[in-house]
């Protein structure tokens, strides 16, 4: 009995070592797992992994302030950042918290695969490099890293920036990202939503974004050596509403001079844009409008409400064409004391092929300025002082033109036409009409000066009665290759050339106080004169320097000054082989025939009276 009992006891106790082995194996496995967890978390928090990644991809940097990983569960990181620089830009992404499921096995085959990625408190910046810091793109690596982020969700984004343009406010996004380093980028963003934030440019607030919703896909490939083709692979839809703030920020970019500024003009913007493979589709629309803006140009102020409309529509052949029109209505131009000019409408329209990918499409532009209400030209009297005074007369301004950027062709002109003017130059009364044509492409504003290069002035039906001469039905044309109008104090300086129908203005000048000298009698019959010189017009008076006149058997040089009703002129004329000089002063005219050229040069060198 005792032997059988002992053997039975041994038989029952035999399985115990097997359970101990299983228990021991389990303990070892748990220990290895804990050791692996410890090593992983130690590596995550010692900077080892960021250093290895930076060594493999020198232009990529990443890091975090703290991280943990309960493998095979999700990896968690706080204070995460990722930074990269390529040949043309540097970008940086920061997040307060990041979590996701990461595949360890994929890392050994140069792949980063993560799913269910959640990022909170994201701040993203893209900064294009200045030209001097850009480098030629490097050729693609033979075995690039591949990154795939599935089920990516960005929550509570704080800031999105591109260069100096920032969005500050809440944003959310969902999608998938696939990257082949240096070769290909694919983004499938099923949902992007921004609401309640502000758009800023160089620290100045532009607009409050009421809502922006978008869904898009992007496939960008790198073409060596051209670089990345990003916009050509963009497809999706964007809808946005925004409240536009005052346009003061835009004035700072129109000009850096204090004399030019833009104020007010707050408004609204709505957009619905559809894009397919880098081309904006028909039906896309952008519309913005605002309260009257104020544009200050030296002493002048321009006020007008504004409206912008951009659409994509099919043309007669069914080809999509983009059109953007910027229009202003009830445009009022005001001087220091009162309103100077009112235009019913000013519209600038642009036409272009609606594609986003390079090269930039050719742009055709059109300018239309509806005829202004008549402008009383007596307002010029504050500019010309006592030298030239307008008694009656008005002018109408209008403009039209077109331009093609592809062929650098076209013309845009502002036209100012007067009715019959009545004016006084000292004691002389004048009648006539004037028409000015300004090349809008050559207008420029620098500080207090307005460039008027390319302006053409036509005078017609000019009549005047002088003491010893009469001017009837005279006409002439002046071209100003260089002309500058100073706005405050007002003054015009110009170099001109022109054509005179006859010599009547010079006859009137030279016979102002007595009859025309006999040797100048051929002037009465001279036609089609060519004239060049320099002009200065302002409150002190009118000055004409370096005046040269040439006609059949006639050459004339002169300096003329008209100031507050008085006339000073020096004239050297060669007519029919005879050269003589004439000096016109308030006291009379004086003829010089003896060594006239030397006399003329000496008088020119002397200080003006």
Wavefront OBJ file of the C-alpha trace (Angstrom):
o trace
v 0.000 0.000 0.000
v 2.759 2.432 0.854
v 4.683 1.636 -2.340
v 1.588 2.104 -4.519
v 0.788 5.358 -2.724
v 4.285 6.696 -3.253
v 4.247 5.833 -6.955
v 0.850 7.446 -7.306
v 2.118 10.600 -5.652
v 5.109 10.707 -8.045
v 2.786 10.223 -11.008
v 0.646 13.144 -9.938
v 3.639 15.416 -9.355
v 5.303 14.697 -12.759
v 3.562 17.536 -14.777
v 4.808 20.224 -12.395
v 8.170 20.804 -14.167
v 6.395 21.346 -17.529
v 4.223 24.137 -16.104
v 7.262 25.647 -14.542
v 8.952 25.693 -17.929
v 5.942 27.387 -19.479
v 5.833 29.869 -16.665
v 9.530 30.483 -16.974
v 9.178 30.994 -20.761
v 6.299 33.365 -20.218
v 8.318 35.331 -17.719
v 11.198 35.484 -20.191
v 8.898 36.658 -22.967
v 7.360 39.305 -20.752
v 10.796 40.316 -19.677
v 11.967 40.603 -23.261
v 8.865 42.611 -24.147
v 9.431 44.906 -21.198
v 13.091 45.193 -22.112
v 12.118 45.981 -25.710
v 9.583 48.532 -24.499
v 12.252 50.031 -22.274
v 14.821 50.153 -25.049
v 12.287 51.641 -27.478
v 11.223 54.312 -25.033
v 14.828 54.952 -24.069
v 15.718 55.395 -27.750
v 12.705 57.664 -28.225
v 13.790 59.963 -25.425
v 17.568 60.119 -25.958
v 17.696 61.660 -29.433
v 19.043 58.470 -31.024
v 16.256 58.035 -33.572
v 16.294 61.692 -34.785
v 20.083 61.451 -35.170
v 19.839 58.256 -37.248
v 17.136 59.753 -39.473
v 19.115 62.957 -39.970
v 22.158 60.888 -40.924
v 20.116 58.998 -43.513
v 18.382 62.172 -44.815
v 20.727 65.136 -44.100
v 18.206 67.827 -45.046
v 15.539 66.411 -42.698
v 15.366 67.142 -38.994
v 12.777 65.976 -36.496
v 12.415 65.740 -32.767
v 10.092 65.827 -29.777
v 10.172 66.877 -26.147
v 8.835 63.553 -24.857
v 7.543 60.267 -26.286
v 6.362 56.784 -25.270
v 5.409 53.635 -27.126
v 3.484 50.687 -25.728
v 4.416 48.379 -28.582
v 2.633 47.113 -30.638
v 0.139 49.826 -29.813
v 0.334 53.495 -30.711
v 3.382 55.691 -30.395
v 2.810 59.026 -28.637
v 4.923 62.190 -28.862
v 4.687 65.651 -27.321
v 6.299 68.816 -28.631
v 6.883 67.204 -32.041
v 8.563 69.006 -34.947
v 9.614 68.055 -38.477
v 11.810 70.334 -40.601
v 13.127 70.015 -44.154
v 14.925 72.179 -46.693
v 15.162 71.571 -50.431
v 16.630 73.590 -53.274
v 13.919 76.284 -53.220
v 12.173 76.308 -49.824
v 12.320 75.251 -46.210
v 9.307 74.000 -44.294
v 8.581 73.112 -40.688
v 5.655 71.338 -39.024
v 5.094 71.494 -35.266
v 2.448 69.728 -33.160
v 1.620 69.715 -29.467
v 0.727 66.011 -29.606
v 1.114 63.265 -32.208
v -0.001 59.629 -31.985
v -0.283 56.784 -34.450
v 0.388 53.130 -35.202
v 3.892 52.709 -36.598
v 5.201 49.625 -38.407
v 8.635 48.647 -37.053
v 9.256 46.008 -39.728
v 8.794 48.598 -42.507
v 11.666 50.701 -41.146
v 14.166 47.980 -42.101
v 13.182 48.362 -45.773
v 13.483 52.195 -45.730
v 9.755 52.741 -45.347
v 7.780 54.736 -42.796
v 4.256 53.354 -42.532
v 1.824 54.728 -39.991
v -1.920 54.519 -39.609
v -4.550 56.230 -37.498
v -2.285 59.260 -37.137
v -3.671 62.041 -34.975
v -1.957 65.430 -34.690
v -3.192 68.178 -32.371
v -2.148 71.794 -32.085
v -0.434 71.857 -35.473
v 1.588 74.801 -36.800
v 2.943 74.549 -40.350
v 5.245 76.998 -42.146
v 6.642 77.049 -45.679
v 9.303 79.652 -46.404
v 10.551 80.096 -49.982
v 14.295 80.670 -50.022
v 15.677 83.982 -51.317
v 17.376 83.645 -54.718
v 20.887 83.887 -53.268
v 20.246 80.857 -51.011
v 18.750 78.601 -53.661
v 20.795 75.695 -54.959
v 20.472 73.470 -58.035
v 18.178 70.468 -57.378
v 20.041 67.303 -56.527
v 19.506 64.198 -58.675
v 17.132 61.612 -57.146
v 18.644 58.995 -54.825
v 18.657 55.383 -56.076
v 16.937 53.952 -52.944
v 14.780 56.724 -51.492
v 12.792 56.533 -48.288
v 9.069 56.024 -48.662
v 6.532 57.491 -46.272
v 2.858 56.562 -46.026
v 0.537 58.156 -43.490
v -2.909 56.550 -43.638
v -6.008 57.851 -41.925
v -4.238 61.094 -41.011
v -6.276 63.555 -38.960
v -5.185 67.057 -38.016
v -7.127 68.514 -35.102
v -7.132 72.029 -33.718
v -4.451 73.439 -36.010
v -3.176 76.807 -34.806
v -1.208 78.370 -37.657
v -0.609 77.852 -41.388
v 1.981 80.023 -43.136
v 3.391 80.403 -46.635
v 6.171 82.953 -46.786
v 4.856 86.156 -45.218
v 1.185 85.084 -45.492
v -0.280 83.526 -42.350
v -3.560 81.983 -41.288
v -4.072 82.173 -37.531
v -7.038 80.240 -36.199
v -8.668 76.820 -35.885
v -8.355 74.296 -38.706
v -9.070 70.578 -39.168
v -8.157 68.144 -41.929
v -8.399 64.443 -42.786
v -6.637 62.499 -45.491
v -3.708 60.364 -46.607
v -0.144 61.311 -47.486
v 2.331 59.270 -49.544
v 5.883 60.426 -50.212
v 8.818 59.043 -52.138
v 11.637 61.231 -50.888
v 12.830 63.627 -53.567
v 10.644 62.062 -56.288
v 6.911 62.049 -55.635
v 4.265 63.488 -53.336
v 0.639 62.330 -53.220
v -1.981 63.881 -50.946
v -5.613 62.849 -50.743
v -7.335 65.367 -48.486
v -10.939 64.301 -48.088
v -11.720 67.198 -45.786
v -10.099 70.535 -44.958
v -11.972 73.062 -42.834
v -10.927 76.498 -41.582
v -13.268 78.836 -39.723
v -13.070 81.915 -37.540
v -9.385 82.664 -38.070
v -7.543 85.628 -39.555
v -5.393 85.995 -42.652
v -2.274 88.112 -42.149
v 0.432 89.485 -44.421
v 3.675 90.622 -42.801
v 1.889 90.987 -39.494
v -1.039 93.016 -40.875
v -4.498 91.487 -40.776
v -6.165 91.199 -44.176
v -9.380 89.311 -43.566
v -11.420 87.266 -41.137
v -12.091 83.867 -42.660
v -15.709 83.083 -41.915
v -15.421 79.591 -43.394
v -13.297 77.649 -45.855
v -14.072 74.088 -46.896
v -12.030 72.098 -49.365
v -11.440 68.584 -50.594
v -8.619 67.856 -52.980
v -6.093 65.400 -54.283
v -2.560 66.263 -55.274
v -0.007 64.291 -57.226
v 3.306 66.075 -57.594
v 6.313 64.613 -59.339
v 9.815 65.923 -59.580
v 11.183 66.374 -63.070
v 14.957 66.595 -63.191
v 16.332 69.199 -63.606
v 13.181 71.356 -63.869
v 11.977 70.626 -60.330
v 8.577 69.861 -58.885
v 5.347 70.050 -60.870
v 2.882 70.639 -58.039
v -0.116 72.499 -59.418
v -0.402 70.370 -62.546
v -1.548 67.423 -60.426
v -4.071 69.307 -58.294
v -7.779 68.410 -58.392
v -10.555 69.375 -56.008
v -12.979 72.044 -54.901
v -12.675 75.036 -52.577
v -15.483 77.110 -51.103
v -14.789 80.150 -48.954
v -16.422 83.163 -47.327
v -14.441 85.963 -45.715
v -14.841 89.446 -44.311
v -12.200 91.706 -45.826
v -10.720 94.267 -43.469
v -9.513 97.758 -44.372
v -7.217 97.833 -47.400
v -4.485 99.843 -45.661
v -2.129 96.862 -46.014
v -2.465 96.986 -49.801
v -1.489 100.648 -49.947
v 1.873 99.855 -48.359
v 2.570 97.463 -51.239
v 1.430 99.853 -53.968
v 4.120 102.315 -52.964
v 6.605 102.818 -50.158
v 6.224 106.592 -50.351
v 4.186 108.382 -47.704
v 2.481 110.473 -50.416
v 0.721 107.354 -51.712
v -1.621 105.516 -49.377
v -4.784 103.425 -49.467
v -7.412 103.403 -46.732
v -10.853 101.970 -45.942
v -12.522 99.712 -48.552
v -13.523 96.878 -46.195
v -15.861 94.314 -47.752
v -16.681 90.664 -48.308
v -15.429 87.796 -50.458
v -17.068 84.590 -51.660
v -15.410 81.895 -53.742
v -16.359 78.550 -55.260
v -13.480 77.136 -57.286
v -13.217 73.727 -58.975
v -9.887 72.426 -60.257
v -9.172 69.333 -62.354
v -5.564 68.346 -63.060
v -4.299 71.876 -62.641
v -7.034 73.593 -64.686
v -9.809 75.722 -63.215
v -13.112 74.336 -64.448
v -16.081 76.247 -65.899
v -18.532 77.296 -63.224
v -15.802 78.483 -60.873
v -16.506 81.899 -59.440
v -14.886 84.454 -57.139
v -16.599 87.678 -56.143
v -15.578 90.449 -53.764
v -16.950 93.900 -53.106
v -16.201 96.660 -50.667
v -17.122 100.030 -49.245
v -15.586 103.147 -50.812
v -11.813 103.109 -50.603
v -9.643 106.219 -50.446
v -6.468 106.414 -52.514
v -4.197 109.337 -51.671
v -1.859 110.606 -54.393
v 0.005 113.580 -52.996
v -2.555 116.399 -52.660
v -5.222 114.440 -54.571
v -7.611 111.860 -53.160
v -9.599 109.280 -55.113
v -12.710 107.738 -53.534
v -14.827 104.932 -54.991
v -16.596 101.708 -54.024
v -15.052 98.631 -55.657
v -16.130 95.277 -57.023
v -14.121 92.291 -58.290
v -15.586 89.353 -60.215
v -13.672 86.354 -61.508
v -15.365 83.595 -63.524
v -14.411 80.713 -65.781
v -16.734 80.245 -68.752
v -16.593 78.411 -72.099
v -16.033 80.581 -75.153
v -17.762 80.227 -78.531
v -15.619 77.177 -79.359
v -16.306 75.563 -75.985
v -12.801 76.269 -74.609
v -12.685 77.386 -70.992
v -11.535 80.993 -70.526
v -10.928 82.883 -67.322
v -12.032 86.469 -66.817
v -11.304 88.782 -63.878
v -12.820 92.251 -63.781
v -11.991 94.933 -61.237
v -14.407 97.844 -61.416
v -14.966 101.116 -59.585
v -18.140 103.174 -59.778
v -18.850 106.818 -58.950
v -15.130 107.575 -58.828
v -14.494 110.968 -57.268
v -11.152 112.761 -57.507
v -10.765 115.486 -54.912
v -8.180 118.219 -54.572
v -7.143 120.050 -51.416
v -10.319 122.141 -51.386
v -13.001 120.530 -53.538
v -13.984 117.775 -55.956
v -12.028 117.911 -59.198
v -13.327 115.018 -61.299
v -16.087 112.417 -61.260
v -16.049 109.255 -63.398
v -19.150 107.067 -63.691
v -17.102 103.857 -64.048
v -13.528 102.584 -64.319
v -13.078 98.910 -65.229
v -9.964 96.805 -65.749
v -10.563 93.340 -67.218
v -8.106 90.444 -67.565
v -8.545 87.381 -69.804
v -6.377 84.253 -69.539
v -6.371 80.508 -69.936
v -7.531 79.112 -66.551
v -4.591 76.849 -65.736
v -2.385 76.774 -62.670
v 0.654 74.840 -63.830
v 3.647 76.629 -65.378
v 4.424 78.328 -67.611
v 2.240 81.281 -66.715
v -0.574 81.760 -69.248
v -0.690 84.756 -71.560
v -2.872 87.548 -70.196
v -4.952 89.967 -72.250
v -6.072 93.092 -70.416
v -8.621 95.756 -71.236
v -9.119 99.194 -69.727
v -12.387 101.105 -69.947
v -13.035 104.507 -68.406
v -16.479 105.923 -69.086
v -16.459 109.611 -70.111
v -16.273 111.821 -67.064
v -18.625 114.554 -66.167
v -17.299 117.910 -67.481
v -14.471 119.315 -65.393
v -14.262 123.074 -64.874
v -10.728 123.940 -65.986
v -10.613 127.076 -63.860
v -9.261 124.794 -61.149
v -5.934 124.953 -63.029
v -5.569 128.573 -62.014
v -4.293 127.541 -58.572
v -1.451 125.693 -60.365
v -0.466 128.233 -63.019
v -0.628 131.329 -60.841
v -0.907 134.683 -62.590
v 0.993 133.641 -65.699
v -1.848 131.697 -67.279
v -5.470 131.965 -66.165
v -8.502 130.080 -67.510
v -11.644 132.217 -67.658
v -14.014 129.552 -68.979
v -13.957 126.051 -70.403
v -14.333 122.428 -69.383
v -12.758 119.055 -70.210
v -13.902 115.437 -70.410
v -11.714 112.450 -69.502
v -12.117 108.967 -70.914
v -9.865 105.966 -71.506
v -9.723 102.703 -73.399
v -7.091 100.194 -74.349
v -5.927 96.628 -74.484
v -2.709 94.686 -73.966
v -1.466 91.166 -74.741
v 1.329 89.936 -72.444
v 2.316 87.121 -74.807
v 3.183 89.431 -77.701
v 3.933 92.540 -75.589
v 1.525 94.437 -77.824
v -1.418 96.737 -77.379
v -2.033 100.253 -76.158
v -3.825 101.926 -73.273
v -4.559 105.633 -73.536
v -6.206 108.247 -71.359
v -7.783 111.016 -73.420
v -8.626 114.500 -72.176
v -10.635 116.709 -74.551
v -11.751 120.281 -73.914
v -14.496 122.400 -75.345
v -13.695 125.955 -76.438
v -11.382 127.494 -73.839
v -11.088 131.171 -73.015
v -7.909 132.117 -71.150
v -5.525 134.973 -70.422
v -1.745 135.051 -70.639
v -0.887 138.373 -69.039
v -2.900 140.951 -70.958
v -3.415 138.674 -73.962
v -6.693 136.828 -74.328
v -6.645 133.381 -75.943
v -9.286 131.095 -77.442
v -8.783 127.489 -78.537
v -9.252 123.783 -78.008
v -6.880 121.205 -76.509
v -6.691 117.431 -76.563
v -4.224 115.401 -74.471
v -3.466 111.701 -74.935
v -1.611 109.895 -72.106
v 0.039 106.493 -72.469
v -1.357 104.602 -69.467
v 1.407 101.978 -69.672
v 4.067 104.635 -69.074
v 2.374 106.480 -66.235
v 4.398 106.218 -63.037
v 4.229 107.598 -59.530
v 7.343 108.152 -57.441
v 6.878 110.055 -54.242
v 5.426 113.442 -55.123
v 6.075 113.149 -58.859
v 3.848 111.703 -61.553
v 5.597 110.474 -64.702
v 3.778 111.439 -67.921
v 6.257 110.117 -70.483
v 4.730 109.550 -73.917
v 2.005 112.208 -73.540
v 0.778 113.942 -76.711
v -0.869 117.392 -76.623
v -2.797 118.781 -79.602
v -3.876 122.427 -79.825
v -6.387 123.620 -82.430
v -8.445 126.670 -83.360
v -6.123 128.880 -81.327
v -6.807 132.604 -81.701
v -5.327 135.681 -80.009
v -5.175 139.477 -80.497
v -1.883 141.203 -79.725
v -0.809 144.803 -80.035
v 0.826 144.365 -83.459
v -0.224 140.872 -84.552
v -3.225 138.613 -84.818
v -3.360 134.823 -84.343
v -6.238 133.004 -86.006
v -7.046 129.267 -86.283
v -3.537 128.113 -85.370
v -2.849 124.433 -84.602
v 0.120 122.490 -83.288
v 1.063 119.120 -81.840
v 3.473 118.483 -78.933
v 4.944 115.097 -78.007
v 6.502 114.717 -74.541
v 8.980 111.785 -74.514
v 9.878 112.852 -70.974
v 7.481 114.676 -68.669
v 7.229 114.871 -64.878
v 4.421 116.491 -62.908
v 5.266 117.381 -59.313
v 2.080 117.198 -57.272
v 2.995 119.416 -54.334
v 3.841 122.175 -55.054
v 2.475 121.663 -58.589
v 5.051 121.999 -61.348
v 5.477 120.446 -64.802
v 8.883 119.761 -66.343
v 9.092 118.227 -69.815
v 11.196 117.710 -72.896
v 9.080 118.106 -76.016
v 9.085 117.898 -79.770
v 6.312 118.996 -82.047
v 4.922 120.205 -85.322
v 3.468 123.683 -85.838
v 1.119 124.405 -88.744
v 2.819 127.818 -89.178
v 5.068 130.310 -87.374
v 2.272 132.526 -86.042
v 3.213 132.056 -82.328
v 6.766 133.276 -83.028
v 5.511 136.148 -85.149
v 3.236 137.167 -82.277
v 6.125 136.946 -79.800
v 8.583 138.944 -81.938
v 6.093 141.647 -82.880
v 4.585 142.004 -79.444
v 5.641 145.649 -79.036
v 6.407 146.766 -82.607
v 6.293 145.584 -86.165
v 8.131 142.428 -87.181
v 11.770 143.093 -88.240
v 12.083 143.135 -92.029
v 14.504 140.216 -92.303
v 11.983 138.015 -90.433
v 9.160 138.715 -92.886
v 9.420 135.161 -94.401
v 8.117 133.832 -91.077
v 4.681 135.027 -92.164
v 4.625 132.397 -94.898
v 6.492 129.492 -93.260
v 4.515 126.273 -92.860
v 5.033 122.920 -91.067
v 7.705 123.801 -88.549
v 9.584 121.179 -86.481
v 10.025 122.263 -82.859
v 11.995 120.828 -79.882
v 12.778 122.187 -76.420
v 12.393 121.973 -72.654
v 9.424 123.328 -70.717
v 8.823 124.222 -67.083
v 5.349 125.309 -65.965
v 4.489 126.296 -62.409
v 3.423 129.117 -60.144
v 6.477 131.305 -61.057
v 5.484 131.142 -64.725
v 6.352 129.414 -67.990
v 9.960 128.785 -69.023
v 10.999 127.391 -72.411
v 14.682 126.497 -72.734
v 16.747 125.002 -75.565
v 13.991 125.891 -78.040
v 14.926 124.902 -81.595
v 12.667 125.566 -84.598
v 13.384 124.390 -88.119
v 11.479 124.967 -91.327
v 12.054 125.682 -94.978
v 14.889 128.271 -95.141
v 14.421 128.891 -91.397
v 16.357 128.053 -88.252
v 15.490 129.544 -84.906
v 16.839 129.162 -81.356
v 15.240 130.774 -78.337
v 14.751 131.034 -74.607
v 11.368 132.327 -73.467
v 10.110 133.198 -69.987
v 6.572 134.313 -69.197
v 5.969 135.360 -65.614
v 3.040 137.244 -64.117
v 2.130 139.060 -67.289
v 5.675 139.940 -68.352
v 7.660 138.422 -71.224
v 11.420 137.893 -71.547
v 12.755 136.221 -74.677
v 16.059 135.760 -76.460
v 15.779 134.696 -80.117
v 18.422 133.854 -82.713
v 16.928 133.427 -86.173
v 18.459 132.583 -89.535
v 16.109 133.347 -92.417
v 17.140 133.381 -96.046
v 20.835 133.342 -95.089
v 20.530 136.340 -92.745
v 21.099 135.795 -88.996
v 19.787 138.184 -86.409
v 19.005 138.300 -82.721
v 15.951 139.705 -81.006
v 15.504 140.386 -77.284
v 11.970 140.864 -76.030
v 11.551 142.572 -72.647
v 8.647 144.309 -70.899
v 10.090 147.575 -72.195
v 10.123 146.589 -75.865
v 11.938 144.550 -78.542
v 15.591 145.049 -79.501
v 17.160 143.850 -82.749
v 20.811 142.745 -83.016
v 22.315 142.052 -86.465
v 26.000 142.646 -85.734
v 27.659 139.329 -84.733
v 24.228 138.078 -83.650
v 25.345 134.547 -82.737
v 28.013 135.749 -80.303
v 25.562 138.187 -78.776
v 22.986 135.396 -78.366
v 25.439 133.026 -76.676
v 26.621 135.716 -74.269
v 23.067 136.631 -73.328
v 22.215 132.944 -72.745
v 25.221 132.567 -70.445
v 24.151 135.587 -68.380
v 21.776 134.951 -65.433
v 18.060 135.259 -66.350
v 16.490 138.609 -65.477
l 1 2 3 4 5 6 7 8 9 10 11 12 13 14 15 16 17 18 19 20 21 22 23 24 25 26 27 28 29 30 31 32 33 34 35 36 37 38 39 40 41 42 43 44 45 46 47 48 49 50 51 52 53 54 55 56 57 58 59 60 61 62 63 64 65 66 67 68 69 70 71 72 73 74 75 76 77 78 79 80 81 82 83 84 85 86 87 88 89 90 91 92 93 94 95 96 97 98 99 100 101 102 103 104 105 106 107 108 109 110 111 112 113 114 115 116 117 118 119 120 121 122 123 124 125 126 127 128 129 130 131 132 133 134 135 136 137 138 139 140 141 142 143 144 145 146 147 148 149 150 151 152 153 154 155 156 157 158 159 160 161 162 163 164 165 166 167 168 169 170 171 172 173 174 175 176 177 178 179 180 181 182 183 184 185 186 187 188 189 190 191 192 193 194 195 196 197 198 199 200 201 202 203 204 205 206 207 208 209 210 211 212 213 214 215 216 217 218 219 220 221 222 223 224 225 226 227 228 229 230 231 232 233 234 235 236 237 238 239 240 241 242 243 244 245 246 247 248 249 250 251 252 253 254 255 256 257 258 259 260 261 262 263 264 265 266 267 268 269 270 271 272 273 274 275 276 277 278 279 280 281 282 283 284 285 286 287 288 289 290 291 292 293 294 295 296 297 298 299 300 301 302 303 304 305 306 307 308 309 310 311 312 313 314 315 316 317 318 319 320 321 322 323 324 325 326 327 328 329 330 331 332 333 334 335 336 337 338 339 340 341 342 343 344 345 346 347 348 349 350 351 352 353 354 355 356 357 358 359 360 361 362 363 364 365 366 367 368 369 370 371 372 373 374 375 376 377 378 379 380 381 382 383 384 385 386 387 388 389 390 391 392 393 394 395 396 397 398 399 400 401 402 403 404 405 406 407 408 409 410 411 412 413 414 415 416 417 418 419 420 421 422 423 424 425 426 427 428 429 430 431 432 433 434 435 436 437 438 439 440 441 442 443 444 445 446 447 448 449 450 451 452 453 454 455 456 457 458 459 460 461 462 463 464 465 466 467 468 469 470 471 472 473 474 475 476 477 478 479 480 481 482 483 484 485 486 487 488 489 490 491 492 493 494 495 496 497 498 499 500 501 502 503 504 505 506 507 508 509 510 511 512 513 514 515 516 517 518 519 520 521 522 523 524 525 526 527 528 529 530 531 532 533 534 535 536 537 538 539 540 541 542 543 544 545 546 547 548 549 550 551 552 553 554 555 556 557 558 559 560 561 562 563 564 565 566 567 568 569 570 571 572 573 574 575 576 577 578 579 580 581 582 583 584 585 586 587 588 589 590 591 592 593 594 595 596 597 598 599 600 601 602 603 604 605 606 607 608 609
